[in-house]
Amino acid sequence: MAGYAKYGNYDKFPKITVRGFDGSVFSGYDKICAELRAAVKGKKKAVIVVDFYTGVYGDRIIDGLKGLGAAKLIDAESCAYDGAEIERRLYEDYLGGDRVFGF
């Protein structure tokens, strides 16, 4: 397994320091929520969308952002069908009993 030795420096929690934006980065959900509230203050309607990269603990972030007091929260993950349901719908609507000809 000597071939794997060169990968021993893999950083599981990478970060990049961006200089010149000291007032633009917020740490902690209280500060993040306050900044988002300020950004939409005075607007009749506002939509804030948060998208997560694969592997991010989205449930933790959603819990942290509950301090926004959003009128509605839609979790796109909960709107998706699971694999078994997708297969069932495809089978009933398109594939049928004949997997070669689809009827």
C-alpha positions as CSV (number, residue, x, y, z in Angstrom):
1,M,0.0,0.0,0.0
2,A,3.0,2.3,-0.4
3,G,1.2,4.1,-3.3
4,Y,-1.2,5.7,-0.8
5,A,1.5,7.4,1.3
6,K,1.6,10.5,-0.8
7,Y,-2.0,11.3,0.0
8,G,-1.5,11.5,3.8
9,N,-1.9,15.3,3.7
10,Y,-5.5,15.3,2.7
11,D,-7.4,18.1,4.4
12,K,-10.9,17.0,5.5
13,F,-11.8,20.5,6.5
14,P,-10.2,22.8,3.9
15,K,-10.5,26.6,4.2
16,I,-9.3,29.6,2.1
17,T,-8.5,33.0,3.7
18,V,-9.9,35.8,1.5
19,R,-8.3,39.1,2.4
20,G,-10.1,42.5,2.0
21,F,-13.6,41.3,3.1
22,D,-13.3,41.6,6.8
23,G,-16.8,43.2,7.2
24,S,-18.4,40.8,4.8
25,V,-18.0,37.5,6.7
26,F,-20.2,36.5,9.6
27,S,-19.6,33.7,12.0
28,G,-22.4,32.2,14.2
29,Y,-26.0,31.8,13.4
30,D,-27.2,34.9,15.4
31,K,-24.9,37.1,13.3
32,I,-25.8,35.4,10.0
33,C,-29.5,35.7,10.7
34,A,-29.2,39.3,11.7
35,E,-27.4,40.1,8.5
36,L,-29.9,38.3,6.3
37,R,-32.8,40.1,8.1
38,A,-31.1,43.4,7.5
39,A,-30.7,42.5,3.8
40,V,-34.5,42.0,3.4
41,K,-35.7,44.7,5.8
42,G,-38.4,46.9,4.3
43,K,-39.2,44.5,1.4
44,K,-42.8,43.3,1.0
45,K,-41.6,39.8,0.0
46,A,-38.2,38.2,0.1
47,V,-37.0,34.7,-0.7
48,I,-33.7,33.4,0.7
49,V,-32.4,30.3,-0.9
50,V,-29.8,28.2,0.8
51,D,-28.2,25.4,-1.3
52,F,-25.9,22.8,0.2
53,Y,-22.9,21.0,-1.4
54,T,-22.9,17.3,-1.1
55,G,-21.7,16.2,2.3
56,V,-22.8,19.3,4.2
57,Y,-24.9,18.7,7.3
58,G,-27.9,20.7,6.0
59,D,-30.1,19.9,8.9
60,R,-27.7,21.6,11.2
61,I,-27.6,24.7,9.1
62,I,-31.4,24.8,8.8
63,D,-31.7,24.5,12.6
64,G,-29.3,27.4,12.9
65,L,-31.2,29.6,10.4
66,K,-34.6,29.1,12.2
67,G,-33.7,32.3,14.0
68,L,-34.7,34.1,10.8
69,G,-38.4,33.4,11.7
70,A,-39.2,32.4,8.1
71,A,-42.8,32.3,7.2
72,K,-42.2,29.2,5.1
73,L,-39.4,26.7,4.9
74,I,-39.2,24.3,2.0
75,D,-36.6,21.5,2.2
76,A,-36.1,20.3,-1.4
77,E,-34.8,16.9,-0.2
78,S,-38.2,16.2,1.3
79,C,-39.9,16.9,-2.0
80,A,-37.9,14.3,-3.9
81,Y,-39.2,10.8,-4.4
82,D,-37.1,7.9,-3.1
83,G,-35.6,5.4,-5.5
84,A,-38.4,2.8,-5.0
85,E,-41.1,5.3,-5.8
86,I,-39.3,6.5,-9.0
87,E,-39.0,2.9,-10.2
88,R,-42.6,2.2,-9.4
89,R,-43.8,5.2,-11.4
90,L,-41.5,4.5,-14.3
91,Y,-42.7,0.9,-14.4
92,E,-46.4,1.8,-14.3
93,D,-46.3,4.7,-16.7
94,Y,-43.6,3.8,-19.2
95,L,-42.0,0.4,-18.9
96,G,-44.9,-2.0,-18.3
97,G,-44.3,-5.7,-18.0
98,D,-42.1,-6.0,-21.1
99,R,-38.6,-4.5,-20.4
100,V,-37.6,-4.9,-24.0
101,F,-40.5,-3.2,-25.8
102,G,-41.9,-1.2,-22.8
103,F,-45.5,-2.3,-22.9
